Amino acid sequence: MQTNNIPKGTFQITLTNALQYLIMGLFYIAVTKTNALTQTDIGALSILSFLSSTIILITGLALPTALTKFASEKLGKNQTEEAASVQKTVTKTVL
């Protein structure tokens, strides 16, 4: 197992999340400055964003843990095809 990829992967995940928050913040700034949406619309958008994030969190909560367990178990046994199969199954489920 290569542990030198762990900091790189962690940094990539952190950077992705930070960019998502930055883009969302810029979107709200642009919408409020241009008066493209009313206050009611912005409130509804906030509620829909919250509900969407909550549903995604609840439905995908166990998948990363299961993927880590089963893929690492298969890779530890040098079963790369089975590990790839687990990855493909989780990816199909998420999408």
C-alpha atoms as an extended CHARMM CRD file, in Angstrom:
* protein
*
        95  EXT
         1         1  MET       CA              0.0000000000        0.0000000000        0.0000000000  PROA      1               0.0000000000
         2         2  GLN       CA              1.2840000000        3.4430000000       -0.8670000000  PROA      2               0.0000000000
         3         3  THR       CA              0.7950000000        5.9010000000        1.9660000000  PROA      3               0.0000000000
         4         4  ASN       CA              2.4060000000        8.7940000000        0.1170000000  PROA      4               0.0000000000
         5         5  ASN       CA             -0.8640000000        9.3450000000       -1.8060000000  PROA      5               0.0000000000
         6         6  ILE       CA             -2.9270000000        9.9760000000        1.3440000000  PROA      6               0.0000000000
         7         7  PRO       CA             -1.9340000000       13.6540000000        1.8140000000  PROA      7               0.0000000000
         8         8  LYS       CA             -2.4390000000       14.3050000000       -1.9000000000  PROA      8               0.0000000000
         9         9  GLY       CA             -5.9330000000       12.7690000000       -1.8360000000  PROA      9               0.0000000000
        10        10  THR       CA             -6.8520000000       14.6500000000        1.3270000000  PROA      10              0.0000000000
        11        11  PHE       CA             -5.6870000000       17.9070000000       -0.2210000000  PROA      11              0.0000000000
        12        12  GLN       CA             -7.7130000000       17.2410000000       -3.3720000000  PROA      12              0.0000000000
        13        13  ILE       CA            -10.8910000000       16.5550000000       -1.3910000000  PROA      13              0.0000000000
        14        14  THR       CA            -10.3510000000       19.6710000000        0.7370000000  PROA      14              0.0000000000
        15        15  LEU       CA             -9.6660000000       21.8100000000       -2.3170000000  PROA      15              0.0000000000
        16        16  THR       CA            -12.7800000000       20.5020000000       -4.0720000000  PROA      16              0.0000000000
        17        17  ASN       CA            -14.9920000000       21.2950000000       -1.0750000000  PROA      17              0.0000000000
        18        18  ALA       CA            -13.4620000000       24.7660000000       -0.6990000000  PROA      18              0.0000000000
        19        19  LEU       CA            -14.0590000000       25.5170000000       -4.3760000000  PROA      19              0.0000000000
        20        20  GLN       CA            -17.6810000000       24.3970000000       -4.0960000000  PROA      20              0.0000000000
        21        21  TYR       CA            -18.2690000000       26.7760000000       -1.1770000000  PROA      21              0.0000000000
        22        22  LEU       CA            -16.4780000000       29.5920000000       -2.9980000000  PROA      22              0.0000000000
        23        23  ILE       CA            -18.5590000000       29.1350000000       -6.1490000000  PROA      23              0.0000000000
        24        24  MET       CA            -21.7730000000       28.9710000000       -4.1100000000  PROA      24              0.0000000000
        25        25  GLY       CA            -20.7990000000       32.1660000000       -2.2790000000  PROA      25              0.0000000000
        26        26  LEU       CA            -19.9890000000       33.9720000000       -5.5210000000  PROA      26              0.0000000000
        27        27  PHE       CA            -23.3170000000       32.8310000000       -6.9590000000  PROA      27              0.0000000000
        28        28  TYR       CA            -25.2330000000       34.2850000000       -4.0080000000  PROA      28              0.0000000000
        29        29  ILE       CA            -23.2630000000       37.5410000000       -4.2530000000  PROA      29              0.0000000000
        30        30  ALA       CA            -23.9720000000       37.8370000000       -7.9840000000  PROA      30              0.0000000000
        31        31  VAL       CA            -27.6610000000       37.0550000000       -7.5480000000  PROA      31              0.0000000000
        32        32  THR       CA            -28.1560000000       39.5820000000       -4.7560000000  PROA      32              0.0000000000
        33        33  LYS       CA            -26.1640000000       42.3640000000       -6.4510000000  PROA      33              0.0000000000
        34        34  THR       CA            -27.9930000000       42.0350000000       -9.7750000000  PROA      34              0.0000000000
        35        35  ASN       CA            -31.4280000000       41.6940000000       -8.1500000000  PROA      35              0.0000000000
        36        36  ALA       CA            -32.0670000000       38.6760000000      -10.3790000000  PROA      36              0.0000000000
        37        37  LEU       CA            -34.0580000000       36.9810000000       -7.6330000000  PROA      37              0.0000000000
        38        38  THR       CA            -36.3280000000       38.3410000000       -4.9430000000  PROA      38              0.0000000000
        39        39  GLN       CA            -35.6780000000       37.7190000000       -1.2640000000  PROA      39              0.0000000000
        40        40  THR       CA            -38.3670000000       35.0400000000       -1.3260000000  PROA      40              0.0000000000
        41        41  ASP       CA            -36.6830000000       33.3100000000       -4.2610000000  PROA      41              0.0000000000
        42        42  ILE       CA            -33.3000000000       33.3990000000       -2.5180000000  PROA      42              0.0000000000
        43        43  GLY       CA            -34.8850000000       31.9300000000        0.6160000000  PROA      43              0.0000000000
        44        44  ALA       CA            -36.5120000000       29.1570000000       -1.4140000000  PROA      44              0.0000000000
        45        45  LEU       CA            -33.1930000000       28.4930000000       -3.1600000000  PROA      45              0.0000000000
        46        46  SER       CA            -31.4490000000       28.2170000000        0.2070000000  PROA      46              0.0000000000
        47        47  ILE       CA            -34.0390000000       25.7420000000        1.4720000000  PROA      47              0.0000000000
        48        48  LEU       CA            -33.8040000000       23.6540000000       -1.7040000000  PROA      48              0.0000000000
        49        49  SER       CA            -29.9970000000       23.6440000000       -1.4840000000  PROA      49              0.0000000000
        50        50  PHE       CA            -30.2070000000       22.5110000000        2.1460000000  PROA      50              0.0000000000
        51        51  LEU       CA            -32.6830000000       19.7370000000        1.3480000000  PROA      51              0.0000000000
        52        52  SER       CA            -30.6380000000       18.5600000000       -1.6150000000  PROA      52              0.0000000000
        53        53  SER       CA            -27.4400000000       18.4580000000        0.4460000000  PROA      53              0.0000000000
        54        54  THR       CA            -29.1870000000       16.6220000000        3.2780000000  PROA      54              0.0000000000
        55        55  ILE       CA            -30.6550000000       13.9660000000        0.9790000000  PROA      55              0.0000000000
        56        56  ILE       CA            -27.3000000000       13.4410000000       -0.7300000000  PROA      56              0.0000000000
        57        57  LEU       CA            -25.5970000000       13.1360000000        2.6630000000  PROA      57              0.0000000000
        58        58  ILE       CA            -28.0900000000       10.6140000000        4.0240000000  PROA      58              0.0000000000
        59        59  THR       CA            -28.2230000000        8.4370000000        0.9160000000  PROA      59              0.0000000000
        60        60  GLY       CA            -24.4780000000        8.3660000000        0.3830000000  PROA      60              0.0000000000
        61        61  LEU       CA            -23.4040000000        8.1850000000        4.0060000000  PROA      61              0.0000000000
        62        62  ALA       CA            -22.3490000000        4.5430000000        4.1370000000  PROA      62              0.0000000000
        63        63  LEU       CA            -20.9840000000        4.1840000000        0.6120000000  PROA      63              0.0000000000
        64        64  PRO       CA            -17.5240000000        5.7250000000        1.1510000000  PROA      64              0.0000000000
        65        65  THR       CA            -16.9970000000        3.6060000000        4.2620000000  PROA      65              0.0000000000
        66        66  ALA       CA            -18.1110000000        0.4400000000        2.5070000000  PROA      66              0.0000000000
        67        67  LEU       CA            -15.9900000000        1.2550000000       -0.5320000000  PROA      67              0.0000000000
        68        68  THR       CA            -12.9260000000        1.7960000000        1.6400000000  PROA      68              0.0000000000
        69        69  LYS       CA            -13.4670000000       -1.4620000000        3.5060000000  PROA      69              0.0000000000
        70        70  PHE       CA            -14.1600000000       -3.7370000000        0.5700000000  PROA      70              0.0000000000
        71        71  ALA       CA            -11.7150000000       -2.1820000000       -1.9000000000  PROA      71              0.0000000000
        72        72  SER       CA             -8.8420000000       -2.2090000000        0.5970000000  PROA      72              0.0000000000
        73        73  GLU       CA             -9.7030000000       -5.7750000000        1.5950000000  PROA      73              0.0000000000
        74        74  LYS       CA             -9.6060000000       -6.8910000000       -2.0510000000  PROA      74              0.0000000000
        75        75  LEU       CA             -6.4100000000       -4.9710000000       -2.7580000000  PROA      75              0.0000000000
        76        76  GLY       CA             -4.8200000000       -6.4660000000        0.3540000000  PROA      76              0.0000000000
        77        77  LYS       CA             -5.5550000000       -9.9230000000       -1.0540000000  PROA      77              0.0000000000
        78        78  ASN       CA             -4.1200000000       -8.7940000000       -4.4260000000  PROA      78              0.0000000000
        79        79  GLN       CA             -7.5460000000       -9.1100000000       -6.0920000000  PROA      79              0.0000000000
        80        80  THR       CA             -7.4350000000       -5.9930000000       -8.2450000000  PROA      80              0.0000000000
        81        81  GLU       CA            -10.3160000000       -6.9930000000      -10.5370000000  PROA      81              0.0000000000
        82        82  GLU       CA            -12.6830000000       -7.4320000000       -7.6040000000  PROA      82              0.0000000000
        83        83  ALA       CA            -11.5600000000       -4.0930000000       -6.1330000000  PROA      83              0.0000000000
        84        84  ALA       CA            -12.2390000000       -2.4020000000       -9.4690000000  PROA      84              0.0000000000
        85        85  SER       CA            -15.6440000000       -4.0810000000       -9.5640000000  PROA      85              0.0000000000
        86        86  VAL       CA            -16.4900000000       -2.6700000000       -6.1290000000  PROA      86              0.0000000000
        87        87  GLN       CA            -15.4340000000        0.7920000000       -7.3090000000  PROA      87              0.0000000000
        88        88  LYS       CA            -17.5710000000        0.5490000000      -10.4550000000  PROA      88              0.0000000000
        89        89  THR       CA            -20.6060000000       -0.6260000000       -8.4800000000  PROA      89              0.0000000000
        90        90  VAL       CA            -20.3560000000        2.2630000000       -6.0190000000  PROA      90              0.0000000000
        91        91  THR       CA            -19.8570000000        4.7520000000       -8.8530000000  PROA      91              0.0000000000
        92        92  LYS       CA            -22.9560000000        3.4480000000      -10.6700000000  PROA      92              0.0000000000
        93        93  THR       CA            -24.9660000000        3.6210000000       -7.4500000000  PROA      93              0.0000000000
        94        94  VAL       CA            -23.9290000000        7.1970000000       -6.7430000000  PROA      94              0.0000000000
        95        95  LEU       CA            -24.5960000000        8.3940000000      -10.2700000000  PROA      95              0.0000000000
